[in-house]
Amino acid sequence: MSLNYLVLMLLAFPIAVHGQNPPTPAFRQWARDHVHPIASLEESPDDADLQPLRNIIGDAHMVAFGEPIHGGHQPLAMRNRLIRYGVTQLGFTAVALETCLSSSKRLYDHVLGRTTETESGLKEAFCYGFGDLPENLELIRWLRTYNAAQPPARQVHIYGIDLTGQYFPSAFASSRPVGLTRANLQPQPPAATGKTVFTKQGFSKE
């Protein structure tokens, strides 16, 4: 099966960058024809402002989007909203985040209800200090609550995509304790994209 990839630029900030050229008239026209306003970081009634995503994403099996800055509340809150929409409305069943592969096994088990981590344990399961970001913990709590009410085929898995210690010859060893199988990655997320990724795991949308 061929895979379709879609990268969504969520937020654009009018930041002046040294040497940056101003938008051309052609780009301005393209933006006017293709930009879809989003009402709020919070859910709107019926998620009407996100409905255009259904047509944009279509039958893509993988959707990737990035953040303009690490640690900003608005990009992460919007990421969480889009994940909730992707899961509940579009049938996505896997989320991959920019965090370490090996320690993310704790997040994987927690959201599936196999283990129960403390708040401090969840923070430690993220690397690079990302566990200190409240939006990341909010996402994990939401996924666990959602999964508790779903049959196994509809539960959402979470994966870290950074190979811990990737700059050392023994980096491959960090993947050993994760215990993930290829059957759980249909299709596999691209390695080390540094983006949040959704993947669908082979069931038909309602």
N, C-alpha and C positions, 0 to 999 in steps of 0.2 A: 504494500500500500504506500503510495507516495504521500509525503507530509506537506502540509501547507503551513507557512510561517507568516505571522503578522506581528509587526512591531507597532505599538501604539505610543505616540508621544502624548503624554497626559497633560502636561502643563508647560507652557512656554512663558518665560519671564523676559520682559524687555530690558535685559541687562546689557549695558554698553560694554563691548569687548574691544580691546585695542586692536585696530586693524580690521574690525568686522565691517563688512559692507552693508548698507541699508537694504531692506527688502526691495526687490524689484517690483514694478507694477504687475508683472505676470504672476509673481508669488502672491501678492496681495489679492489678486483676482482669484487665484486658486484657493486661497484660504477662505475667502468669502463664500465660495461655492462648496467647501468641504468641511468647514469647522462646525461642530455640533456643540452648542452651549451645554454646560452641566450646571444644574441649579445649585447644588450644595454638596459639601463633604458628607452630609448626612443623607439617609434615604429620603427620597421624595415619594409622594403617593404613587403607588404602582411602578416606581422607578421609571417614570415616563421619560425623564431626561436621559436615561441610559438605553432606551429602546433602539436608537440607531446602531448600537454595538451589535445587536443581533444580526443585522444585515451586513455590517462591516466584517464581522468574524465569520459568518456563514458556517461552513462545515470544517473550518480549520481545526486541526487536532492540537495545535500548540499556539498559544498567544503569549508574547513576551512584551513587557513594558519596563521602562526604567525610571529612575528618580533623578531630578536635577541636582539634588544635594542629599548627602547622608544626614539623617537625624532630624530633618525638618518635619514638623507635625503635619502640615497640609498634604505633602506628597504621600506620606505613609497612611494617613487617614483615607485619602482617595484610593490608594492601593487596596486597603482593606475593604472599602466599599465595592470596588470592582471585583475583588475576589468573591465577596458574598454574592454579588450578582452573577458572576460566572458559574459559581457552584449551584446556586438555587434556581437560576433561570436558564442557563445554557448547558448544564450537565457536565461541568468539569469536575474531575475527581482526583486531581493531584496538584499540589502547589510546591514549587521549588523556589527556595530563597537563597540569597547571598549570605550563606553562613557555612560553617564547617561540616563536611560530610559525616565524619565519625561521631561528633557530639550530637548531631541532629537526630541520631537514632533515638535519643531520649524524647525528643519532640514527636517523632514518628509514633512511638509507643504511647505517649501521653494522649495525643489527639484521637487515637483509636481506642482509648480506654483500657489498654493492656497494663498500664502502670498509672500511678498518680504521683506527679511531681509536686513539690512545694513551690511557692513563688520563687524562692532563691534557687531551687533546682532548675526551674525553667530559665532563669536568667543565665545560669551557668551553661545551659545547653546551647545557647547562642555563643558564637565567638565574636571577636573584634569589639566586644562591648555592646553589641546590638541587643543584648538582653536587658540593658538599661533603658531602652526605648519603650515607653508604655504601649505604643501602637503594636509592637511585635507581640507583647504578652496578650494584648486584647485579641489579636488574630488567633493565637493559640487557644485562648479560652473559647472563642466563638467556634473554632473548628471542632473542639472536643464536645461542646454542647450540641452542635449540629449532628455530629457523627453518632451521638448517643441515641438519636431518634431514627437512624437510618439502617437499612439492611446492609450487610457487608458490601454488596456490589455498588452501593451508592455512597459509601464512606469515602472521605477525602483523606489522602495520604499527603504527608509533608516531607520534603527532602531538602537537605543542605547540598549545595552543588560545588562548594570549594573543597578541594582535596587538602586536608590538613597537612601542613609542613611541605607544601608543594615545591619549595626551593631546596629540599634535601633529597639525597639519593634514596632514602628509605620511605619516601612519601607514600608509595603504594601500600605500605603496611597499615596506614591509617584507615584504609577501607575495609580491612579484615573484620573488625568487630561490628560493622554496620549490619551485616546479615541480610542485605537486600538482594533480591533475586531479579533476574531479567523479567520474570513474569509480573513483577510489581511495577515495572517501568515500561509501559506500552503506550506510546513510544518513549524512549529514553530522553530526558532533558539534555540539551546541549551542555557540554562540560564548561564550567567556569565562565558563563556569560556575564556574571555580575548583575543579572536582572532577575526580576520576579517572573516566574514562568508558570502557566497553567498547562497541564496535559490531560487529555481525555483517555480513559483506559478501556476503550473497546465496548461500551454499551450504547445502545441507540437512545437518542433523545426522545422524550415523550412527544 
